[in-house]
Amino acid sequence: MPLIQFELGPKTQGLFNRLVKAVEALVDVTRESQDQSTFEGGMLMFVVQDNHAAVNFSITAPDVTDAEGHTVPASELSYETTSTDTSAVTVVPGADQQHGSLEFGAPGQSSINVNVSDLNGNLLGAFGAQFTVTAGDPAAIVGGSINFEGLVEQ
């Protein structure tokens, strides 16, 4: 079969380049971690208006193993959910540690962090979400990344 060559227009080339970068980022995320941590978490990004109604949250127990490879039962885990900027997003904990709600306030940015500890209070890992609270309709943000030299995302 003969090789067919064609030239992409600048707009199509730009979209193709963005697709290549997205696939490269996906490959980076799925590579084996270079550090010794095996606790995997994730960070999500949400953009909401400052007048958005409160939302409920629930935490699903992660799979945790100790240093010897033994499973730590979910009943032996504790959770602490915090906000880095309570003027933008306030955490209202529920009666148990795995449920609650978020209230939105002033425009700003806040990370909601969930620390997972054993019953002795030893931190085992963390995961969370980032929020950007806006005064008006959320704007679309496409692309962008931040890399930290010597660190690998878990």
PyMOL commands that place a pseudoatom at each C-alpha (Angstrom):
pseudoatom trace, name=CA, resn=MET, resi=1, chain=A, elem=C, hetatm=0, pos=[0.000, 0.000, 0.000]
pseudoatom trace, name=CA, resn=PRO, resi=2, chain=A, elem=C, hetatm=0, pos=[1.526, 3.361, -0.945]
pseudoatom trace, name=CA, resn=LEU, resi=3, chain=A, elem=C, hetatm=0, pos=[2.217, 5.969, 1.729]
pseudoatom trace, name=CA, resn=ILE, resi=4, chain=A, elem=C, hetatm=0, pos=[-0.048, 8.987, 1.425]
pseudoatom trace, name=CA, resn=GLN, resi=5, chain=A, elem=C, hetatm=0, pos=[1.279, 12.286, 2.735]
pseudoatom trace, name=CA, resn=PHE, resi=6, chain=A, elem=C, hetatm=0, pos=[-0.843, 15.323, 3.447]
pseudoatom trace, name=CA, resn=GLU, resi=7, chain=A, elem=C, hetatm=0, pos=[-0.356, 18.666, 5.126]
pseudoatom trace, name=CA, resn=LEU, resi=8, chain=A, elem=C, hetatm=0, pos=[-2.435, 19.825, 8.059]
pseudoatom trace, name=CA, resn=GLY, resi=9, chain=A, elem=C, hetatm=0, pos=[-3.751, 23.360, 8.269]
pseudoatom trace, name=CA, resn=PRO, resi=10, chain=A, elem=C, hetatm=0, pos=[-2.591, 25.485, 11.228]
pseudoatom trace, name=CA, resn=LYS, resi=11, chain=A, elem=C, hetatm=0, pos=[-5.806, 24.994, 13.206]
pseudoatom trace, name=CA, resn=THR, resi=12, chain=A, elem=C, hetatm=0, pos=[-5.819, 21.224, 12.677]
pseudoatom trace, name=CA, resn=GLN, resi=13, chain=A, elem=C, hetatm=0, pos=[-2.081, 21.060, 13.445]
pseudoatom trace, name=CA, resn=GLY, resi=14, chain=A, elem=C, hetatm=0, pos=[-2.691, 22.956, 16.711]
pseudoatom trace, name=CA, resn=LEU, resi=15, chain=A, elem=C, hetatm=0, pos=[-5.450, 20.520, 17.708]
pseudoatom trace, name=CA, resn=PHE, resi=16, chain=A, elem=C, hetatm=0, pos=[-3.248, 17.572, 16.767]
pseudoatom trace, name=CA, resn=ASN, resi=17, chain=A, elem=C, hetatm=0, pos=[-0.395, 18.952, 18.899]
pseudoatom trace, name=CA, resn=ARG, resi=18, chain=A, elem=C, hetatm=0, pos=[-2.758, 19.348, 21.891]
pseudoatom trace, name=CA, resn=LEU, resi=19, chain=A, elem=C, hetatm=0, pos=[-3.919, 15.751, 21.423]
pseudoatom trace, name=CA, resn=VAL, resi=20, chain=A, elem=C, hetatm=0, pos=[-0.302, 14.543, 21.370]
pseudoatom trace, name=CA, resn=LYS, resi=21, chain=A, elem=C, hetatm=0, pos=[0.439, 16.460, 24.597]
pseudoatom trace, name=CA, resn=ALA, resi=22, chain=A, elem=C, hetatm=0, pos=[-2.675, 14.997, 26.252]
pseudoatom trace, name=CA, resn=VAL, resi=23, chain=A, elem=C, hetatm=0, pos=[-1.633, 11.448, 25.318]
pseudoatom trace, name=CA, resn=GLU, resi=24, chain=A, elem=C, hetatm=0, pos=[1.905, 12.128, 26.586]
pseudoatom trace, name=CA, resn=ALA, resi=25, chain=A, elem=C, hetatm=0, pos=[0.466, 13.387, 29.895]
pseudoatom trace, name=CA, resn=LEU, resi=26, chain=A, elem=C, hetatm=0, pos=[-1.677, 10.258, 30.153]
pseudoatom trace, name=CA, resn=VAL, resi=27, chain=A, elem=C, hetatm=0, pos=[1.398, 8.093, 29.628]
pseudoatom trace, name=CA, resn=ASP, resi=28, chain=A, elem=C, hetatm=0, pos=[3.246, 10.041, 32.353]
pseudoatom trace, name=CA, resn=VAL, resi=29, chain=A, elem=C, hetatm=0, pos=[0.369, 9.511, 34.807]
pseudoatom trace, name=CA, resn=THR, resi=30, chain=A, elem=C, hetatm=0, pos=[0.169, 5.780, 34.127]
pseudoatom trace, name=CA, resn=ARG, resi=31, chain=A, elem=C, hetatm=0, pos=[3.903, 5.102, 34.450]
pseudoatom trace, name=CA, resn=GLU, resi=32, chain=A, elem=C, hetatm=0, pos=[5.177, 3.167, 37.443]
pseudoatom trace, name=CA, resn=SER, resi=33, chain=A, elem=C, hetatm=0, pos=[5.884, 5.466, 40.373]
pseudoatom trace, name=CA, resn=GLN, resi=34, chain=A, elem=C, hetatm=0, pos=[9.527, 6.210, 41.103]
pseudoatom trace, name=CA, resn=ASP, resi=35, chain=A, elem=C, hetatm=0, pos=[9.061, 6.673, 44.839]
pseudoatom trace, name=CA, resn=GLN, resi=36, chain=A, elem=C, hetatm=0, pos=[8.286, 4.120, 47.537]
pseudoatom trace, name=CA, resn=SER, resi=37, chain=A, elem=C, hetatm=0, pos=[4.717, 5.221, 48.297]
pseudoatom trace, name=CA, resn=THR, resi=38, chain=A, elem=C, hetatm=0, pos=[1.954, 2.873, 47.212]
pseudoatom trace, name=CA, resn=PHE, resi=39, chain=A, elem=C, hetatm=0, pos=[-0.973, 4.944, 48.461]
pseudoatom trace, name=CA, resn=GLU, resi=40, chain=A, elem=C, hetatm=0, pos=[-2.767, 6.196, 45.388]
pseudoatom trace, name=CA, resn=GLY, resi=41, chain=A, elem=C, hetatm=0, pos=[-5.002, 9.207, 45.460]
pseudoatom trace, name=CA, resn=GLY, resi=42, chain=A, elem=C, hetatm=0, pos=[-6.257, 11.711, 42.998]
pseudoatom trace, name=CA, resn=MET, resi=43, chain=A, elem=C, hetatm=0, pos=[-7.043, 15.362, 42.696]
pseudoatom trace, name=CA, resn=LEU, resi=44, chain=A, elem=C, hetatm=0, pos=[-10.060, 16.660, 40.815]
pseudoatom trace, name=CA, resn=MET, resi=45, chain=A, elem=C, hetatm=0, pos=[-10.741, 20.267, 39.760]
pseudoatom trace, name=CA, resn=PHE, resi=46, chain=A, elem=C, hetatm=0, pos=[-14.144, 21.944, 39.989]
pseudoatom trace, name=CA, resn=VAL, resi=47, chain=A, elem=C, hetatm=0, pos=[-15.166, 25.474, 39.008]
pseudoatom trace, name=CA, resn=VAL, resi=48, chain=A, elem=C, hetatm=0, pos=[-18.362, 26.749, 40.700]
pseudoatom trace, name=CA, resn=GLN, resi=49, chain=A, elem=C, hetatm=0, pos=[-20.111, 30.073, 41.243]
pseudoatom trace, name=CA, resn=ASP, resi=50, chain=A, elem=C, hetatm=0, pos=[-19.984, 31.676, 44.677]
pseudoatom trace, name=CA, resn=ASN, resi=51, chain=A, elem=C, hetatm=0, pos=[-23.781, 31.405, 44.982]
pseudoatom trace, name=CA, resn=HIS, resi=52, chain=A, elem=C, hetatm=0, pos=[-23.822, 27.658, 44.213]
pseudoatom trace, name=CA, resn=ALA, resi=53, chain=A, elem=C, hetatm=0, pos=[-25.933, 25.652, 46.647]
pseudoatom trace, name=CA, resn=ALA, resi=54, chain=A, elem=C, hetatm=0, pos=[-24.168, 23.462, 49.199]
pseudoatom trace, name=CA, resn=VAL, resi=55, chain=A, elem=C, hetatm=0, pos=[-23.255, 19.994, 47.944]
pseudoatom trace, name=CA, resn=ASN, resi=56, chain=A, elem=C, hetatm=0, pos=[-23.027, 16.755, 49.889]
pseudoatom trace, name=CA, resn=PHE, resi=57, chain=A, elem=C, hetatm=0, pos=[-19.933, 14.570, 49.737]
pseudoatom trace, name=CA, resn=SER, resi=58, chain=A, elem=C, hetatm=0, pos=[-19.158, 11.001, 50.668]
pseudoatom trace, name=CA, resn=ILE, resi=59, chain=A, elem=C, hetatm=0, pos=[-15.793, 9.312, 51.047]
pseudoatom trace, name=CA, resn=THR, resi=60, chain=A, elem=C, hetatm=0, pos=[-15.247, 5.802, 49.754]
pseudoatom trace, name=CA, resn=ALA, resi=61, chain=A, elem=C, hetatm=0, pos=[-12.751, 3.859, 51.835]
pseudoatom trace, name=CA, resn=PRO, resi=62, chain=A, elem=C, hetatm=0, pos=[-9.495, 3.338, 49.922]
pseudoatom trace, name=CA, resn=ASP, resi=63, chain=A, elem=C, hetatm=0, pos=[-7.697, 0.002, 49.775]
pseudoatom trace, name=CA, resn=VAL, resi=64, chain=A, elem=C, hetatm=0, pos=[-4.813, 0.279, 52.244]
pseudoatom trace, name=CA, resn=THR, resi=65, chain=A, elem=C, hetatm=0, pos=[-2.007, -2.145, 52.955]
pseudoatom trace, name=CA, resn=ASP, resi=66, chain=A, elem=C, hetatm=0, pos=[0.610, -1.804, 55.687]
pseudoatom trace, name=CA, resn=ALA, resi=67, chain=A, elem=C, hetatm=0, pos=[4.372, -1.973, 55.202]
pseudoatom trace, name=CA, resn=GLU, resi=68, chain=A, elem=C, hetatm=0, pos=[4.270, -5.781, 55.367]
pseudoatom trace, name=CA, resn=GLY, resi=69, chain=A, elem=C, hetatm=0, pos=[1.609, -5.969, 52.664]
pseudoatom trace, name=CA, resn=HIS, resi=70, chain=A, elem=C, hetatm=0, pos=[-1.303, -6.825, 54.984]
pseudoatom trace, name=CA, resn=THR, resi=71, chain=A, elem=C, hetatm=0, pos=[-4.665, -5.254, 54.239]
pseudoatom trace, name=CA, resn=VAL, resi=72, chain=A, elem=C, hetatm=0, pos=[-5.795, -2.609, 56.726]
pseudoatom trace, name=CA, resn=PRO, resi=73, chain=A, elem=C, hetatm=0, pos=[-9.560, -3.070, 57.210]
pseudoatom trace, name=CA, resn=ALA, resi=74, chain=A, elem=C, hetatm=0, pos=[-11.744, -0.048, 56.431]
pseudoatom trace, name=CA, resn=SER, resi=75, chain=A, elem=C, hetatm=0, pos=[-13.016, -0.197, 60.037]
pseudoatom trace, name=CA, resn=GLU, resi=76, chain=A, elem=C, hetatm=0, pos=[-9.480, 0.693, 61.177]
pseudoatom trace, name=CA, resn=LEU, resi=77, chain=A, elem=C, hetatm=0, pos=[-9.257, 3.883, 59.090]
pseudoatom trace, name=CA, resn=SER, resi=78, chain=A, elem=C, hetatm=0, pos=[-10.136, 7.416, 60.108]
pseudoatom trace, name=CA, resn=TYR, resi=79, chain=A, elem=C, hetatm=0, pos=[-10.672, 10.458, 57.885]
pseudoatom trace, name=CA, resn=GLU, resi=80, chain=A, elem=C, hetatm=0, pos=[-10.170, 14.187, 58.303]
pseudoatom trace, name=CA, resn=THR, resi=81, chain=A, elem=C, hetatm=0, pos=[-11.559, 16.470, 55.589]
pseudoatom trace, name=CA, resn=THR, resi=82, chain=A, elem=C, hetatm=0, pos=[-10.246, 20.043, 55.504]
pseudoatom trace, name=CA, resn=SER, resi=83, chain=A, elem=C, hetatm=0, pos=[-10.378, 23.150, 53.315]
pseudoatom trace, name=CA, resn=THR, resi=84, chain=A, elem=C, hetatm=0, pos=[-7.320, 25.295, 52.626]
pseudoatom trace, name=CA, resn=ASP, resi=85, chain=A, elem=C, hetatm=0, pos=[-9.496, 28.438, 52.301]
pseudoatom trace, name=CA, resn=THR, resi=86, chain=A, elem=C, hetatm=0, pos=[-12.702, 28.361, 54.313]
pseudoatom trace, name=CA, resn=SER, resi=87, chain=A, elem=C, hetatm=0, pos=[-13.784, 31.744, 52.923]
pseudoatom trace, name=CA, resn=ALA, resi=88, chain=A, elem=C, hetatm=0, pos=[-14.098, 30.084, 49.481]
pseudoatom trace, name=CA, resn=VAL, resi=89, chain=A, elem=C, hetatm=0, pos=[-15.183, 26.538, 50.452]
pseudoatom trace, name=CA, resn=THR, resi=90, chain=A, elem=C, hetatm=0, pos=[-16.226, 25.407, 53.914]
pseudoatom trace, name=CA, resn=VAL, resi=91, chain=A, elem=C, hetatm=0, pos=[-16.324, 21.741, 54.933]
pseudoatom trace, name=CA, resn=VAL, resi=92, chain=A, elem=C, hetatm=0, pos=[-19.313, 20.837, 57.103]
pseudoatom trace, name=CA, resn=PRO, resi=93, chain=A, elem=C, hetatm=0, pos=[-18.565, 17.366, 58.496]
pseudoatom trace, name=CA, resn=GLY, resi=94, chain=A, elem=C, hetatm=0, pos=[-21.348, 14.852, 59.007]
pseudoatom trace, name=CA, resn=ALA, resi=95, chain=A, elem=C, hetatm=0, pos=[-21.908, 12.680, 62.066]
pseudoatom trace, name=CA, resn=ASP, resi=96, chain=A, elem=C, hetatm=0, pos=[-19.454, 10.117, 60.689]
pseudoatom trace, name=CA, resn=GLN, resi=97, chain=A, elem=C, hetatm=0, pos=[-16.117, 10.939, 59.068]
pseudoatom trace, name=CA, resn=GLN, resi=98, chain=A, elem=C, hetatm=0, pos=[-17.141, 9.744, 55.615]
pseudoatom trace, name=CA, resn=HIS, resi=99, chain=A, elem=C, hetatm=0, pos=[-19.985, 12.174, 54.843]
pseudoatom trace, name=CA, resn=GLY, resi=100, chain=A, elem=C, hetatm=0, pos=[-20.603, 15.889, 54.974]
pseudoatom trace, name=CA, resn=SER, resi=101, chain=A, elem=C, hetatm=0, pos=[-21.239, 18.894, 52.780]
pseudoatom trace, name=CA, resn=LEU, resi=102, chain=A, elem=C, hetatm=0, pos=[-19.375, 21.773, 51.181]
pseudoatom trace, name=CA, resn=GLU, resi=103, chain=A, elem=C, hetatm=0, pos=[-20.604, 25.380, 51.294]
pseudoatom trace, name=CA, resn=PHE, resi=104, chain=A, elem=C, hetatm=0, pos=[-19.332, 27.943, 48.785]
pseudoatom trace, name=CA, resn=GLY, resi=105, chain=A, elem=C, hetatm=0, pos=[-18.525, 31.530, 49.719]
pseudoatom trace, name=CA, resn=ALA, resi=106, chain=A, elem=C, hetatm=0, pos=[-16.220, 34.241, 48.437]
pseudoatom trace, name=CA, resn=PRO, resi=107, chain=A, elem=C, hetatm=0, pos=[-14.471, 33.869, 45.076]
pseudoatom trace, name=CA, resn=GLY, resi=108, chain=A, elem=C, hetatm=0, pos=[-11.132, 32.164, 45.483]
pseudoatom trace, name=CA, resn=GLN, resi=109, chain=A, elem=C, hetatm=0, pos=[-9.376, 28.823, 45.356]
pseudoatom trace, name=CA, resn=SER, resi=110, chain=A, elem=C, hetatm=0, pos=[-9.451, 26.044, 47.902]
pseudoatom trace, name=CA, resn=SER, resi=111, chain=A, elem=C, hetatm=0, pos=[-8.172, 22.506, 48.070]
pseudoatom trace, name=CA, resn=ILE, resi=112, chain=A, elem=C, hetatm=0, pos=[-10.338, 19.999, 49.898]
pseudoatom trace, name=CA, resn=ASN, resi=113, chain=A, elem=C, hetatm=0, pos=[-8.020, 17.420, 51.424]
pseudoatom trace, name=CA, resn=VAL, resi=114, chain=A, elem=C, hetatm=0, pos=[-8.944, 14.061, 52.915]
pseudoatom trace, name=CA, resn=ASN, resi=115, chain=A, elem=C, hetatm=0, pos=[-6.269, 12.678, 55.233]
pseudoatom trace, name=CA, resn=VAL, resi=116, chain=A, elem=C, hetatm=0, pos=[-6.526, 8.943, 55.809]
pseudoatom trace, name=CA, resn=SER, resi=117, chain=A, elem=C, hetatm=0, pos=[-5.041, 7.708, 59.099]
pseudoatom trace, name=CA, resn=ASP, resi=118, chain=A, elem=C, hetatm=0, pos=[-4.989, 4.508, 61.105]
pseudoatom trace, name=CA, resn=LEU, resi=119, chain=A, elem=C, hetatm=0, pos=[-6.722, 4.399, 64.486]
pseudoatom trace, name=CA, resn=ASN, resi=120, chain=A, elem=C, hetatm=0, pos=[-3.449, 5.457, 66.171]
pseudoatom trace, name=CA, resn=GLY, resi=121, chain=A, elem=C, hetatm=0, pos=[-3.479, 8.698, 64.194]
pseudoatom trace, name=CA, resn=ASN, resi=122, chain=A, elem=C, hetatm=0, pos=[-0.642, 7.731, 61.842]
pseudoatom trace, name=CA, resn=LEU, resi=123, chain=A, elem=C, hetatm=0, pos=[-1.144, 9.397, 58.443]
pseudoatom trace, name=CA, resn=LEU, resi=124, chain=A, elem=C, hetatm=0, pos=[-1.369, 6.740, 55.726]
pseudoatom trace, name=CA, resn=GLY, resi=125, chain=A, elem=C, hetatm=0, pos=[-2.116, 8.950, 52.721]
pseudoatom trace, name=CA, resn=ALA, resi=126, chain=A, elem=C, hetatm=0, pos=[-4.360, 11.642, 51.319]
pseudoatom trace, name=CA, resn=PHE, resi=127, chain=A, elem=C, hetatm=0, pos=[-6.528, 12.580, 48.347]
pseudoatom trace, name=CA, resn=GLY, resi=128, chain=A, elem=C, hetatm=0, pos=[-8.750, 15.479, 47.493]
pseudoatom trace, name=CA, resn=ALA, resi=129, chain=A, elem=C, hetatm=0, pos=[-10.158, 18.013, 45.073]
pseudoatom trace, name=CA, resn=GLN, resi=130, chain=A, elem=C, hetatm=0, pos=[-9.455, 21.579, 44.040]
pseudoatom trace, name=CA, resn=PHE, resi=131, chain=A, elem=C, hetatm=0, pos=[-12.157, 24.224, 43.775]
pseudoatom trace, name=CA, resn=THR, resi=132, chain=A, elem=C, hetatm=0, pos=[-12.137, 27.574, 42.020]
pseudoatom trace, name=CA, resn=VAL, resi=133, chain=A, elem=C, hetatm=0, pos=[-15.064, 29.669, 43.206]
pseudoatom trace, name=CA, resn=THR, resi=134, chain=A, elem=C, hetatm=0, pos=[-15.999, 32.416, 40.739]
pseudoatom trace, name=CA, resn=ALA, resi=135, chain=A, elem=C, hetatm=0, pos=[-18.189, 35.522, 41.019]
pseudoatom trace, name=CA, resn=GLY, resi=136, chain=A, elem=C, hetatm=0, pos=[-19.855, 34.774, 37.667]
pseudoatom trace, name=CA, resn=ASP, resi=137, chain=A, elem=C, hetatm=0, pos=[-20.324, 31.995, 35.194]
pseudoatom trace, name=CA, resn=PRO, resi=138, chain=A, elem=C, hetatm=0, pos=[-17.346, 29.602, 35.232]
pseudoatom trace, name=CA, resn=ALA, resi=139, chain=A, elem=C, hetatm=0, pos=[-15.017, 30.021, 32.267]
pseudoatom trace, name=CA, resn=ALA, resi=140, chain=A, elem=C, hetatm=0, pos=[-13.557, 27.089, 30.381]
pseudoatom trace, name=CA, resn=ILE, resi=141, chain=A, elem=C, hetatm=0, pos=[-9.927, 26.306, 31.108]
pseudoatom trace, name=CA, resn=VAL, resi=142, chain=A, elem=C, hetatm=0, pos=[-8.271, 23.867, 28.722]
pseudoatom trace, name=CA, resn=GLY, resi=143, chain=A, elem=C, hetatm=0, pos=[-4.817, 22.406, 29.066]
pseudoatom trace, name=CA, resn=GLY, resi=144, chain=A, elem=C, hetatm=0, pos=[-2.077, 23.504, 31.392]
pseudoatom trace, name=CA, resn=SER, resi=145, chain=A, elem=C, hetatm=0, pos=[0.021, 21.451, 33.734]
pseudoatom trace, name=CA, resn=ILE, resi=146, chain=A, elem=C, hetatm=0, pos=[2.478, 21.791, 36.566]
pseudoatom trace, name=CA, resn=ASN, resi=147, chain=A, elem=C, hetatm=0, pos=[5.430, 19.501, 37.089]
pseudoatom trace, name=CA, resn=PHE, resi=148, chain=A, elem=C, hetatm=0, pos=[7.527, 19.161, 40.226]
pseudoatom trace, name=CA, resn=GLU, resi=149, chain=A, elem=C, hetatm=0, pos=[11.120, 18.097, 39.701]
pseudoatom trace, name=CA, resn=GLY, resi=150, chain=A, elem=C, hetatm=0, pos=[11.840, 14.757, 41.332]
pseudoatom trace, name=CA, resn=LEU, resi=151, chain=A, elem=C, hetatm=0, pos=[8.182, 14.101, 42.316]
pseudoatom trace, name=CA, resn=VAL, resi=152, chain=A, elem=C, hetatm=0, pos=[5.772, 11.686, 40.684]
pseudoatom trace, name=CA, resn=GLU, resi=153, chain=A, elem=C, hetatm=0, pos=[1.991, 12.057, 40.991]
pseudoatom trace, name=CA, resn=GLN, resi=154, chain=A, elem=C, hetatm=0, pos=[0.336, 9.230, 42.895]
for i in range(1, 154): cmd.bond("trace and resi %d" % i, "trace and resi %d" % (i + 1))
show_as sticks, trace
zoom trace
